Amino acid sequence: MKLLVINAGSSSVKYQLYDMTDESVLAKGLVERIGMDSSILTHKPTGKEEVTEVSEILEHTTAIRKVLDKLIDKECGVLASVDEIQAVGHRVVHGGEVFKGSALVTGEVKSEIRRLFDLAPLHNPPAVLGITAAEKNMPGVPQVVAFDTAFHQTMEEKVFLYPIPKVLYKKHHVRRYGAHGTSHEYVSKVAAEYLDRPLEDLKIITCHIGNGGSLTAVKGGVSMDTSMGLTPLEGLMMGTRSGDLDPAVVTFVMNKEELSLSEVNSMLNKHSGLLAISGSSSDMRDITDGMAEGDPNATLAFEMYEYRLRKYIGSYAAAMDGVDVIVFTAGIGENSAVVREKVCENLTYLGVEVDPELNKIRSGEPRRISTPNSKVEVLVIPTNEELMIARDTYRIVQENQ
């Protein structure tokens, strides 16, 4: 089966085409600046040269059509016909409490995703645009949605509820939902396979850290706790997000600076985190470069980031009564040796011991960076959310044939 995985944003569409006989990627690409007359389509067929096209793409239906045109193009295509695509998988950020796993798209499913717009106003509306665009371009082809929140639906009530009036949960569904679930699920499964140990027997802390970041306590293969909350703002200090802070900071700053709700929301989501403390960048590469050059602000930003990350690891070890494996993944987790080094050298109380030379290696493959004497396995595992979506799409379509 050949299937297309789509990740639609408000002005972009990322895509990967899979052949599920061997889970190989036939082509992948990105459409950017949708809604403009200078939209950019970057298409990379496996084994062929990358192709870039600039044209007017005013909405998602046109964007998907242009993607399909590239997939069947005589020069840069990988398919003889669009009819070869037998299913489409979509990433959707928020599934609320209804979706505990991926689902076949129906009218009812789309209505439920729309109902959740309030909980993910930046992410769920574009996802519906992507679904609708795919349906228009490929009528009759099964569509499947995979939710970032679904993996975390195993959390217990004592974990996901906030200690605020419970009527807010009953009326408005205010609770912890988490995010990056597809990534956390993927790397925890790969960790068990890499170590050749049953996933059911492992206590794993997965660290998905990029410009956004979250940690998950995975016990016996299920999410027990995760750092992001009602929204992706809670938890770790991130590139431009504040992460955890005293809720009273919001009303205090609004009052003192006479900020509107949208202004303070923008401050916490777009102007905080590494960017705010360093005063120069939200990119960890710039932060570590600045730290090496003696920039005190970059050093402080790094130290705050590492400290908060390490605190969450410690809290999840306590929550699970121990930890067998710590996994680093995503942009910073996979590529920043200095972040991994500093975090792990302060986890000696858990018996963590990292090999400095192994930690420096960048292979693009799952690998161990802990020493043979380490009581906790420390792994670096490249995440692959698209493959997880492809696998779920394939399984669900097979089950519904």
JOUR-V704683 format. One record per residue. RES is the residue in one letter. SS is DSSP state (H for helix, E for strand, - for the rest). D_FIRST is the distance of its C-alpha to the first C-alpha in Angstrom with 1 decimal. Layout:
# JOUR-V704683
[[RES | SS | D_FIRST] [RES | SS | D_FIRST]]
This chain:
# JOUR-V704683
[[M | - | 0.0] [K | E | 3.8] [L | E | 6.4] [L | E | 10.1] [V | E | 12.8] [I | E | 16.2] [N | E | 19.6] [A | E | 22.2] [G | - | 25.9] [S | - | 28.9] [S | - | 29.1] [S | - | 25.9] [V | E | 22.1] [K | E | 20.2] [Y | E | 16.5] [Q | E | 13.8] [L | E | 10.6] [Y | E | 8.2] [D | E | 5.9] [M | - | 5.3] [T | - | 6.5] [D | - | 9.7] [E | - | 9.5] [S | E | 11.0] [V | E | 12.2] [L | E | 12.1] [A | E | 14.6] [K | E | 16.6] [G | E | 19.8] [L | E | 22.3] [V | E | 24.2] [E | E | 27.7] [R | - | 30.9] [I | - | 29.4] [G | - | 32.4] [M | E | 34.3] [D | E | 35.1] [S | E | 34.2] [S | E | 30.6] [I | E | 28.8] [L | E | 25.2] [T | E | 24.3] [H | E | 21.1] [K | E | 20.2] [P | E | 17.7] [T | - | 17.3] [G | - | 20.0] [K | - | 21.7] [E | - | 24.5] [E | - | 24.3] [V | E | 25.1] [T | E | 27.2] [E | E | 28.2] [V | E | 30.9] [S | E | 31.2] [E | E | 32.0] [I | E | 29.3] [L | - | 31.0] [E | - | 28.3] [H | H | 24.7] [T | H | 23.6] [T | H | 24.8] [A | H | 23.3] [I | H | 19.7] [R | H | 20.5] [K | H | 21.8] [V | H | 18.8] [L | H | 16.6] [D | H | 19.4] [K | H | 19.2] [L | H | 15.5] [I | - | 16.4] [D | - | 19.9] [K | - | 21.2] [E | - | 22.8] [C | - | 20.6] [G | - | 17.2] [V | - | 14.0] [L | - | 12.4] [A | - | 14.3] [S | - | 13.7] [V | H | 12.8] [D | H | 11.3] [E | H | 8.2] [I | E | 7.6] [Q | E | 6.4] [A | E | 8.1] [V | E | 10.9] [G | E | 12.7] [H | E | 16.4] [R | E | 19.2] [V | E | 22.3] [V | - | 25.4] [H | - | 27.3] [G | - | 26.4] [G | - | 30.0] [E | - | 30.8] [V | - | 28.6] [F | - | 25.2] [K | - | 25.1] [G | - | 21.4] [S | - | 18.3] [A | E | 18.2] [L | E | 16.5] [V | - | 18.3] [T | - | 21.2] [G | H | 24.5] [E | H | 26.1] [V | H | 23.8] [K | H | 24.5] [S | H | 28.2] [E | H | 28.3] [I | H | 26.8] [R | H | 29.6] [R | H | 32.1] [L | H | 31.4] [F | H | 32.2] [D | H | 35.6] [L | - | 34.1] [A | - | 31.9] [P | - | 33.4] [L | - | 32.0] [H | - | 28.4] [N | H | 27.4] [P | H | 28.6] [P | H | 26.4] [A | H | 23.3] [V | H | 24.1] [L | H | 24.6] [G | H | 21.1] [I | H | 19.6] [T | H | 21.9] [A | H | 21.2] [A | H | 17.4] [E | H | 18.3] [K | H | 20.8] [N | H | 18.6] [M | - | 15.5] [P | - | 17.3] [G | - | 15.5] [V | - | 12.2] [P | E | 12.2] [Q | E | 13.7] [V | E | 14.3] [V | E | 17.4] [A | E | 18.2] [F | E | 22.0] [D | - | 24.1] [T | - | 26.7] [A | H | 24.8] [F | H | 25.2] [H | H | 29.0] [Q | H | 29.5] [T | H | 30.7] [M | - | 33.9] [E | - | 37.0] [E | H | 39.4] [K | H | 42.0] [V | H | 39.5] [F | H | 37.9] [L | - | 41.1] [Y | - | 43.6] [P | - | 47.3] [I | - | 48.1] [P | - | 49.1] [K | - | 46.5] [V | H | 46.9] [L | H | 44.8] [Y | H | 41.9] [K | H | 42.4] [K | H | 42.9] [H | H | 40.7] [H | - | 38.3] [V | - | 39.8] [R | - | 38.4] [R | - | 36.4] [Y | - | 32.6] [G | - | 31.7] [A | - | 28.8] [H | - | 26.4] [G | H | 25.1] [T | H | 21.5] [S | H | 23.2] [H | H | 25.8] [E | H | 23.3] [Y | H | 21.2] [V | H | 24.2] [S | H | 26.0] [K | H | 23.2] [V | H | 23.1] [A | H | 26.9] [A | H | 27.0] [E | H | 24.7] [Y | H | 26.7] [L | H | 29.9] [D | - | 28.7] [R | - | 30.2] [P | - | 29.1] [L | H | 28.0] [E | H | 30.1] [D | H | 33.2] [L | - | 33.0] [K | E | 34.6] [I | E | 32.8] [I | E | 33.8] [T | E | 31.0] [C | E | 32.4] [H | E | 30.1] [I | E | 32.6] [G | - | 32.1] [N | - | 33.9] [G | - | 33.2] [G | E | 33.3] [S | E | 33.1] [L | E | 33.6] [T | E | 32.4] [A | E | 34.0] [V | E | 31.3] [K | E | 33.0] [G | - | 31.2] [G | - | 27.8] [V | E | 28.7] [S | E | 30.2] [M | E | 34.0] [D | E | 35.2] [T | E | 34.1] [S | - | 36.2] [M | - | 35.0] [G | - | 36.4] [L | - | 36.5] [T | - | 35.4] [P | - | 34.3] [L | - | 38.0] [E | - | 39.1] [G | - | 39.1] [L | - | 39.2] [M | - | 41.1] [M | - | 38.4] [G | - | 38.5] [T | - | 40.0] [R | - | 39.9] [S | - | 42.9] [G | - | 41.3] [D | - | 43.8] [L | - | 47.2] [D | - | 50.1] [P | - | 49.2] [A | H | 52.8] [V | H | 52.1] [V | H | 50.3] [T | H | 53.3] [F | H | 55.8] [V | H | 54.3] [M | H | 53.8] [N | H | 57.4] [K | H | 58.8] [E | H | 56.8] [E | - | 56.6] [L | - | 52.9] [S | - | 50.8] [L | H | 47.8] [S | H | 45.4] [E | H | 47.4] [V | H | 47.4] [N | H | 43.7] [S | H | 43.1] [M | H | 45.5] [L | H | 43.7] [N | H | 40.1] [K | H | 40.7] [H | - | 44.1] [S | - | 44.4] [G | H | 43.0] [L | H | 43.2] [L | H | 44.1] [A | H | 47.0] [I | H | 48.6] [S | H | 48.1] [G | - | 49.2] [S | - | 47.1] [S | - | 43.3] [S | - | 40.5] [D | - | 38.7] [M | H | 39.3] [R | H | 39.6] [D | H | 42.5] [I | H | 44.0] [T | H | 44.0] [D | H | 45.5] [G | H | 48.1] [M | H | 48.9] [A | H | 49.4] [E | - | 51.8] [G | - | 53.8] [D | - | 52.8] [P | H | 54.0] [N | H | 51.7] [A | H | 48.6] [T | H | 49.9] [L | H | 50.5] [A | H | 47.0] [F | H | 45.4] [E | H | 47.7] [M | H | 47.0] [Y | H | 43.2] [E | H | 43.4] [Y | H | 45.8] [R | H | 43.8] [L | H | 40.6] [R | H | 42.7] [K | H | 44.2] [Y | H | 40.9] [I | H | 39.9] [G | H | 43.2] [S | H | 42.9] [Y | H | 39.6] [A | H | 41.0] [A | H | 43.8] [A | H | 41.5] [M | - | 39.6] [D | - | 42.8] [G | - | 41.6] [V | - | 38.6] [D | - | 36.9] [V | E | 34.5] [I | E | 34.6] [V | E | 31.5] [F | E | 31.7] [T | E | 28.8] [A | H | 28.2] [G | H | 30.3] [I | H | 33.7] [G | H | 32.6] [E | H | 30.7] [N | H | 33.2] [S | - | 36.6] [A | H | 38.4] [V | H | 41.6] [V | H | 40.2] [R | H | 38.8] [E | H | 42.1] [K | H | 44.4] [V | H | 42.5] [C | H | 42.4] [E | H | 46.0] [N | - | 47.1] [L | - | 45.2] [T | H | 47.4] [Y | H | 48.6] [L | H | 45.2] [G | - | 45.5] [V | - | 43.0] [E | - | 43.7] [V | E | 41.7] [D | - | 42.0] [P | H | 42.9] [E | H | 41.6] [L | H | 38.2] [N | H | 38.0] [K | H | 38.5] [I | - | 35.5] [R | - | 32.5] [S | - | 29.6] [G | - | 26.4] [E | - | 25.6] [P | - | 26.6] [R | E | 30.2] [R | E | 33.4] [I | - | 36.4] [S | E | 38.8] [T | - | 41.4] [P | - | 41.7] [N | - | 44.5] [S | - | 42.7] [K | - | 42.5] [V | - | 39.4] [E | E | 36.3] [V | E | 35.5] [L | E | 32.1] [V | E | 30.5] [I | - | 26.7] [P | - | 24.7] [T | - | 22.8] [N | - | 19.2] [E | H | 18.8] [E | H | 15.7] [L | H | 13.8] [M | H | 15.3] [I | H | 14.2] [A | H | 10.5] [R | H | 11.0] [D | H | 12.9] [T | H | 10.6] [Y | H | 7.8] [R | H | 10.9] [I | H | 12.6] [V | H | 10.1] [Q | H | 9.8] [E | H | 13.6] [N | - | 14.3] [Q | - | 12.8]]
